Amino acid sequence: MKFIGEFVQEIDKKKTSFQQLFGLDEKQSKLESILKEELESHWHPLPEPRNVFTEEYSVDSSSASRTLSNGIDFFIIRALMLGTGNYNKPKLRFEMVKGIRDYNVITGFERILRDLIEIEIVLDNIEELPENSIVLIDGNLYGRFTHLLQELHLRGWHHLPLVLLDAMQRLFEACVERKVMLVGVSKFSKTRVVTAAMLSERGYDVADPDHLDVELLYRWKHRETGYTTPLLLGEYAVEKEVKNMYGDPDGYRRRFFNNIDPSRREWANGVIEGIPSSPAIVMFHMIPKGGAQPMRVDIPACSLGIDKKIMDVTPFEFMEPHTVTDVAKQLTADFGGRDVYNALLYVVDREVRLGVKAVDTVYKSVLGQELGVPIEYDRSSRRFAR
């Protein structure tokens, strides 16, 4: 409570700025007026909730890392796939890496491993899924496919982003073959792509607008239900790289993945060359109940029967609203309240969550037993584990 008075004073000093940030200022700039009009024209009523798909599955992951007193970093990554009829498939991965000095590399390594294990667990089990099933993955698909287009700066792991991209390419193909609907659901997103697309329609060429998509939805649609016109995302995040990937994959690899082991270079070139011809992603925002946090939804175009590749869409294009009606029906039916944005994803998130106690008692004990040496954390990890 010591700093409450100072906090109130700071708010008073900046109250006008904060009101503008929250959209509480009644004055609107010309640009904001245009965005409000555009959002109205790109806002659609939700379809009646209905379980459209034969069976439903959800995937999520969690992870933890610790640094040992000898400088070794270890990572525990686990994923869980739940589904209709008590379907339950776990997957766990354990890695140890010598002394990573850069915190950003640690977090990047852990994040990629989590994204990868979520894709792999679906690939591992996709032959068991009946036709017309839907698989929900926590998080967006486009971001994990386009934001990792250079090597990880970690010895022995430079190739890891390409492993994830390769797995995603294979998963997209497998879902089409098995007639499985693949959907990424993000309970929150800071994307600006819908804003950029709406401004583009009005002749504004703004690649990185000031307004977040969720900001506009919060200001003008917070108490409503509905969804935005679906956008087909192609070269939006990779426009500069696409030509080099497709026309000169080896040149791209030498520039951005130069430290990959020579034995992996031919494989890497194949993955890179395949990125531009990978499916574009259909994305939209959705508010399933008035006052609820908008969700971002990503679907590979191929899952919707759309034969558009990343290189075919420059950089994005609006689709007909009915394109995503079946998915919108399913997600609306799954909505369980403010904190339960999707019933099955909510359950898998709680079950897969990796708590401090499990890491620092169960997993630590098993590691010590298997290695035959006492396991001690470094000083900062000891503080964290208390």
NUDRENMAR-31346 format. One record per residue (C-alpha): residue in three letters; x, y, z; residue number from 0. Coordinates in nm, 4 decimals. Layout:
ALA/X/Y/Z/NUM
...
END
This chain:
MET/0.0000/0.0000/0.0000/0
LYS/0.3035/0.2246/0.0447/1
PHE/0.3009/0.3490/-0.3174/2
ILE/-0.0768/0.3886/-0.3751/3
GLY/-0.0714/0.7659/-0.3243/4
GLU/0.2165/0.8055/-0.5700/5
PHE/0.0339/0.5817/-0.8161/6
VAL/-0.2804/0.7994/-0.8037/7
GLN/-0.0679/1.1112/-0.8595/8
GLU/0.0952/0.9551/-1.1655/9
ILE/-0.2459/0.8661/-1.3097/10
ASP/-0.3708/1.2214/-1.2539/11
LYS/-0.0676/1.3613/-1.4370/12
LYS/-0.1332/1.1432/-1.7396/13
LYS/-0.5110/1.1076/-1.7188/14
THR/-0.5787/1.2614/-2.0589/15
SER/-0.3255/1.0318/-2.2268/16
PHE/-0.4680/0.7275/-2.0525/17
GLN/-0.8230/0.8195/-2.1526/18
GLN/-0.7101/0.8399/-2.5138/19
LEU/-0.5401/0.5006/-2.4861/20
PHE/-0.8567/0.3467/-2.3400/21
GLY/-1.0768/0.5091/-2.6030/22
LEU/-1.2586/0.7121/-2.3365/23
ASP/-1.1912/1.0427/-2.5095/24
GLU/-1.4968/1.1288/-2.7196/25
LYS/-1.2872/1.3069/-2.9787/26
GLN/-1.1896/1.0855/-3.2696/27
SER/-0.9329/1.1494/-3.5347/28
LYS/-1.0297/1.1161/-3.8994/29
LEU/-0.8397/0.7858/-3.9134/30
GLU/-1.0293/0.6462/-3.6160/31
SER/-1.3608/0.7482/-3.7706/32
ILE/-1.2645/0.5597/-4.0856/33
LEU/-1.1664/0.2544/-3.8816/34
LYS/-1.4976/0.2614/-3.6954/35
GLU/-1.6889/0.2699/-4.0236/36
GLU/-1.4765/-0.0097/-4.1688/37
LEU/-1.5201/-0.2273/-3.8620/38
GLU/-1.8970/-0.1894/-3.8895/39
SER/-1.8845/-0.3113/-4.2497/40
HIS/-1.6556/-0.6025/-4.1556/41
TRP/-1.8545/-0.7182/-3.8520/42
HIS/-2.0899/-1.0145/-3.8837/43
PRO/-2.3433/-1.1795/-3.6508/44
LEU/-2.2476/-1.5124/-3.5024/45
PRO/-2.4182/-1.8212/-3.6448/46
GLU/-2.6266/-2.0342/-3.4123/47
PRO/-2.3981/-2.2461/-3.1926/48
ARG/-2.3780/-2.6062/-3.3075/49
ASN/-2.1358/-2.8981/-3.2876/50
VAL/-2.0723/-2.9343/-3.6597/51
PHE/-1.7814/-3.1784/-3.6480/52
THR/-1.7927/-3.5504/-3.5744/53
GLU/-1.5372/-3.5380/-3.2938/54
GLU/-1.3373/-3.2603/-3.1314/55
TYR/-0.9806/-3.2618/-2.9998/56
SER/-0.7703/-3.0009/-2.8243/57
VAL/-0.3944/-2.9604/-2.7841/58
ASP/-0.1871/-2.7512/-2.5454/59
SER/0.1578/-2.7620/-2.3901/60
SER/0.3586/-2.6318/-2.0974/61
SER/0.7274/-2.6151/-2.0140/62
ALA/0.9828/-2.5303/-1.7501/63
SER/1.3558/-2.4672/-1.7471/64
ARG/1.6147/-2.4624/-1.4717/65
THR/1.9874/-2.3925/-1.4545/66
LEU/2.2023/-2.6394/-1.2616/67
SER/2.4961/-2.5441/-1.0435/68
ASN/2.7367/-2.6759/-1.3108/69
GLY/2.5945/-2.4337/-1.5701/70
ILE/2.3765/-2.6841/-1.7559/71
ASP/2.0265/-2.5691/-1.8536/72
PHE/1.7548/-2.8318/-1.8616/73
PHE/1.4130/-2.8063/-2.0233/74
ILE/1.0979/-3.0083/-1.9643/75
ILE/0.8330/-2.9726/-2.2345/76
ARG/0.5089/-3.1635/-2.2290/77
ALA/0.1980/-3.1648/-2.4465/78
LEU/-0.1452/-3.3163/-2.4085/79
MET/-0.4118/-3.4019/-2.6654/80
LEU/-0.7642/-3.4511/-2.5313/81
GLY/-1.0759/-3.5400/-2.7216/82
THR/-1.4203/-3.6908/-2.7437/83
GLY/-1.4805/-4.0094/-2.5466/84
ASN/-1.2020/-3.9675/-2.2884/85
TYR/-0.9353/-3.9500/-2.5595/86
ASN/-0.6087/-3.8677/-2.3817/87
LYS/-0.2612/-3.8678/-2.5379/88
PRO/0.0428/-3.7250/-2.3550/89
LYS/0.3864/-3.6433/-2.4964/90
LEU/0.6986/-3.5301/-2.3101/91
ARG/1.0398/-3.4065/-2.4193/92
PHE/1.3488/-3.3441/-2.2054/93
GLU/1.6570/-3.1542/-2.3216/94
MET/1.9834/-3.0469/-2.1555/95
VAL/2.2026/-2.7753/-2.3066/96
LYS/2.5348/-2.6435/-2.1858/97
GLY/2.5297/-2.2925/-2.0372/98
ILE/2.3101/-2.0654/-2.2484/99
ARG/2.4227/-1.7106/-2.1749/100
ASP/2.1518/-1.5163/-2.3586/101
TYR/1.8120/-1.5133/-2.1864/102
ASN/1.6377/-1.4434/-2.5189/103
VAL/1.7895/-1.7629/-2.6607/104
ILE/1.6611/-1.9605/-2.3611/105
THR/1.3075/-1.8314/-2.4049/106
GLY/1.3224/-1.8763/-2.7847/107
PHE/1.4473/-2.2348/-2.7541/108
GLU/1.1758/-2.3220/-2.5027/109
ARG/0.9025/-2.1515/-2.7085/110
ILE/0.9960/-2.3347/-3.0289/111
LEU/1.0054/-2.6685/-2.8484/112
ARG/0.6564/-2.6020/-2.7128/113
ASP/0.5212/-2.5074/-3.0552/114
LEU/0.6892/-2.8142/-3.2048/115
ILE/0.5591/-3.0653/-2.9526/116
GLU/0.2032/-2.9400/-3.0106/117
ILE/0.2366/-3.0040/-3.3830/118
GLU/0.4098/-3.3400/-3.3306/119
ILE/0.1440/-3.4757/-3.0953/120
VAL/-0.1220/-3.4201/-3.3621/121
LEU/0.0992/-3.5810/-3.6282/122
ASP/0.1646/-3.8775/-3.3964/123
ASN/-0.2061/-3.9472/-3.3557/124
ILE/-0.3745/-3.8173/-3.6696/125
GLU/-0.4303/-4.1659/-3.8146/126
GLU/-0.6667/-4.2333/-3.5219/127
LEU/-0.8888/-3.9324/-3.5900/128
PRO/-1.2095/-3.9925/-3.7848/129
GLU/-1.2999/-3.7854/-4.0893/130
ASN/-1.4730/-3.4549/-4.0251/131
SER/-1.3017/-3.4132/-3.6890/132
ILE/-1.1758/-3.0772/-3.5626/133
VAL/-0.8434/-3.0245/-3.3834/134
LEU/-0.7988/-2.7069/-3.1794/135
ILE/-0.4439/-2.5915/-3.1040/136
ASP/-0.3913/-2.3230/-2.8426/137
GLY/-0.2309/-2.0235/-3.0158/138
ASN/-0.2145/-1.8849/-3.3669/139
LEU/-0.0815/-2.0824/-3.6627/140
TYR/0.0332/-1.8036/-3.8933/141
GLY/0.2726/-1.6540/-3.6397/142
ARG/0.4555/-1.9753/-3.5619/143
PHE/0.4851/-2.0434/-3.9342/144
THR/0.6239/-1.7047/-4.0396/145
HIS/0.8097/-1.5509/-3.7464/146
LEU/1.0920/-1.8052/-3.7239/147
LEU/1.2656/-1.7627/-4.0557/148
GLN/1.6209/-1.7480/-3.9291/149
GLU/1.8423/-1.9815/-3.7304/150
LEU/1.8369/-2.0143/-3.3540/151
HIS/2.1617/-1.8792/-3.2111/152
LEU/2.2381/-2.1893/-3.0100/153
ARG/2.5163/-2.4332/-3.0935/154
GLY/2.3800/-2.7632/-3.2203/155
TRP/2.0282/-2.6219/-3.2507/156
HIS/2.0587/-2.3702/-3.5361/157
HIS/1.8184/-2.5816/-3.7431/158
LEU/1.5348/-2.5972/-3.4844/159
PRO/1.3057/-2.3321/-3.6442/160
LEU/1.3137/-2.5310/-3.9687/161
VAL/1.2176/-2.8488/-3.7803/162
LEU/0.9026/-2.6674/-3.6655/163
LEU/0.8281/-2.5356/-4.0163/164
ASP/0.8791/-2.8826/-4.1640/165
ALA/0.6438/-3.0367/-3.9069/166
MET/0.3778/-2.7773/-3.9815/167
GLN/0.4002/-2.8374/-4.3554/168
ARG/0.3536/-3.2100/-4.2939/169
LEU/0.0627/-3.1491/-4.0567/170
PHE/-0.1211/-2.9300/-4.3081/171
GLU/-0.0889/-3.2053/-4.5699/172
ALA/-0.1956/-3.4779/-4.3271/173
CYS/-0.5078/-3.2850/-4.2209/174
VAL/-0.6184/-3.2521/-4.5828/175
GLU/-0.5589/-3.6234/-4.6450/176
ARG/-0.7483/-3.7247/-4.3313/177
LYS/-1.0238/-3.4611/-4.3835/178
VAL/-0.9500/-3.3074/-4.0417/179
MET/-1.0214/-2.9413/-3.9669/180
LEU/-0.7179/-2.7779/-3.8021/181
VAL/-0.7808/-2.4577/-3.6053/182
GLY/-0.5538/-2.2354/-3.3985/183
VAL/-0.7351/-2.0457/-3.1219/184
SER/-0.5674/-1.7581/-2.9376/185
LYS/-0.7425/-1.6183/-2.6327/186
PHE/-0.5540/-1.2924/-2.6890/187
SER/-0.3636/-1.1392/-2.9797/188
LYS/-0.1818/-0.8104/-3.0440/189
THR/-0.2075/-0.8393/-3.4201/190
ARG/-0.2700/-0.5317/-3.6370/191
VAL/-0.3473/-0.7139/-3.9594/192
VAL/-0.7254/-0.6539/-3.9688/193
THR/-0.6610/-0.2852/-3.9021/194
ALA/-0.4026/-0.2761/-4.1822/195
ALA/-0.6414/-0.4524/-4.4216/196
MET/-0.9289/-0.2145/-4.3457/197
LEU/-0.7042/0.0898/-4.3940/198
SER/-0.5765/-0.0598/-4.7196/199
GLU/-0.9352/-0.0684/-4.8496/200
ARG/-0.9519/0.3067/-4.7921/201
GLY/-0.6243/0.3698/-4.9749/202
TYR/-0.3937/0.3913/-4.6734/203
ASP/-0.0686/0.1987/-4.7142/204
VAL/0.0106/0.1263/-4.3485/205
ALA/0.2085/-0.1913/-4.2846/206
ASP/0.2253/-0.1414/-3.9063/207
PRO/-0.0692/0.0769/-3.7942/208
ASP/-0.0851/0.2291/-3.4471/209
HIS/-0.4152/0.0623/-3.3620/210
LEU/-0.4300/-0.3009/-3.2511/211
ASP/-0.7152/-0.5149/-3.3808/212
VAL/-0.8177/-0.5984/-3.0244/213
GLU/-0.8137/-0.2269/-2.9365/214
LEU/-1.0738/-0.1498/-3.2023/215
LEU/-1.2863/-0.4447/-3.0928/216
TYR/-1.2648/-0.3375/-2.7298/217
ARG/-1.3656/0.0203/-2.8087/218
TRP/-1.6552/-0.0432/-3.0466/219
LYS/-1.7643/-0.4085/-3.0165/220
HIS/-1.6925/-0.4999/-2.6551/221
ARG/-2.0589/-0.5506/-2.5597/222
GLU/-2.1570/-0.7198/-2.8848/223
THR/-2.1137/-1.0674/-3.0283/224
GLY/-1.9888/-1.1408/-3.3780/225
TYR/-1.6800/-1.1920/-3.5865/226
THR/-1.4663/-0.9993/-3.8317/227
THR/-1.4565/-1.0702/-4.2033/228
PRO/-1.2049/-1.3533/-4.2434/229
LEU/-0.8700/-1.2500/-4.3880/230
LEU/-0.6527/-1.4707/-4.6048/231
LEU/-0.2927/-1.4174/-4.4901/232
GLY/-0.0188/-1.4865/-4.7409/233
GLU/0.2965/-1.2796/-4.7780/234
TYR/0.1888/-1.0386/-4.5041/235
ALA/0.4747/-1.1299/-4.2680/236
VAL/0.7238/-1.2669/-4.5224/237
GLU/0.6812/-1.0451/-4.8269/238
LYS/1.0507/-0.9604/-4.8654/239
GLU/1.1686/-1.3178/-4.8168/240
VAL/0.9297/-1.5149/-5.0384/241
LYS/1.1045/-1.4639/-5.3726/242
ASN/1.4429/-1.5666/-5.2343/243
MET/1.2977/-1.8723/-5.0635/244
TYR/1.1310/-1.9944/-5.3803/245
GLY/1.3898/-1.8897/-5.6375/246
ASP/1.7098/-1.9387/-5.4395/247
PRO/1.6552/-2.1506/-5.1252/248
ASP/2.0262/-2.2287/-5.0926/249
GLY/2.1060/-1.8582/-5.1001/250
TYR/1.8430/-1.7930/-4.8359/251
ARG/1.9848/-2.0732/-4.6202/252
ARG/2.3385/-1.9381/-4.6507/253
ARG/2.2152/-1.5963/-4.5423/254
PHE/1.9823/-1.6891/-4.2565/255
PHE/2.0751/-2.0471/-4.1600/256
ASN/2.4454/-2.0481/-4.2382/257
ASN/2.5506/-2.2351/-3.9236/258
ILE/2.3367/-2.5414/-3.9866/259
ASP/2.5370/-2.8647/-3.9885/260
PRO/2.6420/-2.9578/-4.3465/261
SER/2.4540/-3.2876/-4.3224/262
ARG/2.1276/-3.0947/-4.2839/263
ARG/2.1735/-2.8400/-4.5622/264
GLU/1.9912/-3.0276/-4.8383/265
TRP/1.6967/-3.0947/-4.6048/266
ALA/1.6983/-2.7274/-4.4974/267
ASN/1.6876/-2.6099/-4.8592/268
GLY/1.3824/-2.8278/-4.9206/269
VAL/1.1983/-2.6880/-4.6172/270
ILE/1.2814/-2.3291/-4.7156/271
GLU/1.1753/-2.3814/-5.0757/272
GLY/0.8421/-2.5209/-4.9581/273
ILE/0.7456/-2.2216/-4.7420/274
PRO/0.6076/-1.9993/-5.0238/275
SER/0.3956/-2.2876/-5.1552/276
SER/0.2593/-2.3737/-4.8098/277
PRO/-0.1110/-2.2992/-4.7501/278
ALA/-0.2147/-1.9430/-4.6783/279
ILE/-0.3870/-1.8965/-4.3433/280
VAL/-0.7428/-1.7740/-4.2919/281
MET/-0.7704/-1.5549/-3.9807/282
PHE/-1.0540/-1.3762/-3.8026/283
HIS/-1.1411/-1.2322/-3.4617/284
MET/-1.4487/-1.3459/-3.2751/285
ILE/-1.6441/-1.2301/-2.9680/286
PRO/-1.8649/-1.5236/-2.8595/287
LYS/-2.0427/-1.3307/-2.5823/288
GLY/-2.0835/-0.9620/-2.5034/289
GLY/-1.8052/-0.8439/-2.2724/290
ALA/-1.5831/-1.1442/-2.3474/291
GLN/-1.2230/-1.1127/-2.4635/292
PRO/-1.2000/-1.1378/-2.8450/293
MET/-1.0431/-1.4602/-2.9710/294
ARG/-0.8182/-1.4869/-3.2744/295
VAL/-0.8843/-1.7882/-3.4956/296
ASP/-0.6406/-1.9268/-3.7579/297
ILE/-0.7265/-2.1970/-4.0131/298
PRO/-0.5051/-2.3295/-4.2956/299
ALA/-0.6740/-2.2397/-4.6241/300
CYS/-0.6453/-2.6022/-4.7376/301
SER/-0.8631/-2.7160/-4.4439/302
LEU/-1.1388/-2.4955/-4.5861/303
GLY/-1.0956/-2.6286/-4.9389/304
ILE/-0.9176/-2.3121/-5.0556/305
ASP/-0.6185/-2.3782/-5.2809/306
LYS/-0.4282/-2.0589/-5.2058/307
LYS/-0.0608/-2.0637/-5.1118/308
ILE/0.1386/-1.8039/-4.9190/309
MET/0.2981/-1.6793/-5.2410/310
ASP/-0.0469/-1.6434/-5.4056/311
VAL/-0.1691/-1.3807/-5.1576/312
THR/0.0066/-1.0423/-5.1529/313
PRO/-0.0099/-0.9611/-4.8684/314
PHE/-0.3689/-1.0436/-4.7574/315
GLU/-0.7246/-1.0457/-4.8892/316
PHE/-1.0725/-1.0495/-4.7368/317
MET/-1.2828/-1.3640/-4.7776/318
GLU/-1.6585/-1.4192/-4.7761/319
PRO/-1.7891/-1.4388/-4.4160/320
HIS/-1.9552/-1.7785/-4.4771/321
THR/-1.6084/-1.9286/-4.5374/322
VAL/-1.5676/-1.9835/-4.1625/323
THR/-1.9302/-2.0449/-4.0607/324
ASP/-1.8831/-2.4078/-3.9507/325
VAL/-1.5800/-2.3245/-3.7351/326
ALA/-1.7614/-2.0234/-3.5865/327
LYS/-2.0598/-2.2451/-3.4974/328
GLN/-1.8328/-2.4944/-3.3221/329
LEU/-1.6371/-2.2324/-3.1280/330
THR/-1.9567/-2.0544/-3.0231/331
ALA/-2.0941/-2.3849/-2.8936/332
ASP/-1.7681/-2.4442/-2.7034/333
PHE/-1.7707/-2.1086/-2.5255/334
GLY/-1.8066/-2.1530/-2.1504/335
GLY/-1.7781/-1.8033/-2.0049/336
ARG/-1.5248/-1.5274/-1.9527/337
ASP/-1.2496/-1.7571/-1.8237/338
VAL/-1.3526/-2.0623/-2.0274/339
TYR/-1.3094/-1.9242/-2.3772/340
ASN/-1.3179/-2.2800/-2.5130/341
ALA/-1.4338/-2.5690/-2.2964/342
LEU/-1.1954/-2.8350/-2.4267/343
LEU/-0.8952/-2.6018/-2.4525/344
TYR/-0.9643/-2.4878/-2.0975/345
VAL/-0.9523/-2.8460/-1.9702/346
VAL/-0.6340/-2.9387/-2.1588/347
ASP/-0.4636/-2.6188/-2.0378/348
ARG/-0.5324/-2.7103/-1.6747/349
GLU/-0.4258/-3.0715/-1.7129/350
VAL/-0.1015/-3.0095/-1.9022/351
ARG/0.0122/-2.7197/-1.6842/352
LEU/0.3569/-2.7840/-1.5348/353
GLY/0.3732/-2.6540/-1.1798/354
VAL/0.6790/-2.5572/-0.9772/355
LYS/0.6221/-2.8428/-0.7323/356
ALA/0.6217/-3.1067/-1.0058/357
VAL/0.9419/-2.9701/-1.1606/358
ASP/1.1347/-2.9283/-0.8366/359
THR/1.0287/-3.2462/-0.6626/360
VAL/0.9189/-3.5176/-0.9061/361
TYR/1.1204/-3.4360/-1.2191/362
LYS/1.4276/-3.3190/-1.0289/363
SER/1.4280/-3.6363/-0.8201/364
VAL/1.3911/-3.8631/-1.1246/365
LEU/1.6736/-3.6787/-1.3044/366
GLY/1.9068/-3.7270/-1.0081/367
GLN/1.8191/-4.0963/-0.9813/368
GLU/1.8734/-4.1624/-1.3502/369
LEU/2.2050/-3.9750/-1.3674/370
GLY/2.3258/-4.1073/-1.0341/371
VAL/2.4369/-3.7645/-0.9102/372
PRO/2.2776/-3.5086/-0.6775/373
ILE/2.1001/-3.2333/-0.8704/374
GLU/2.1606/-2.8803/-0.7455/375
TYR/2.0255/-2.5631/-0.9012/376
ASP/2.2247/-2.2442/-0.9433/377
ARG/2.1559/-1.9680/-0.6937/378
SER/1.8968/-1.7799/-0.9013/379
SER/1.7072/-2.1001/-0.9814/380
ARG/1.7029/-2.1896/-0.6100/381
ARG/1.5383/-1.8551/-0.5346/382
PHE/1.2858/-1.9104/-0.8143/383
ALA/1.1979/-2.2608/-0.6948/384
ARG/1.1058/-2.1582/-0.3390/385
END
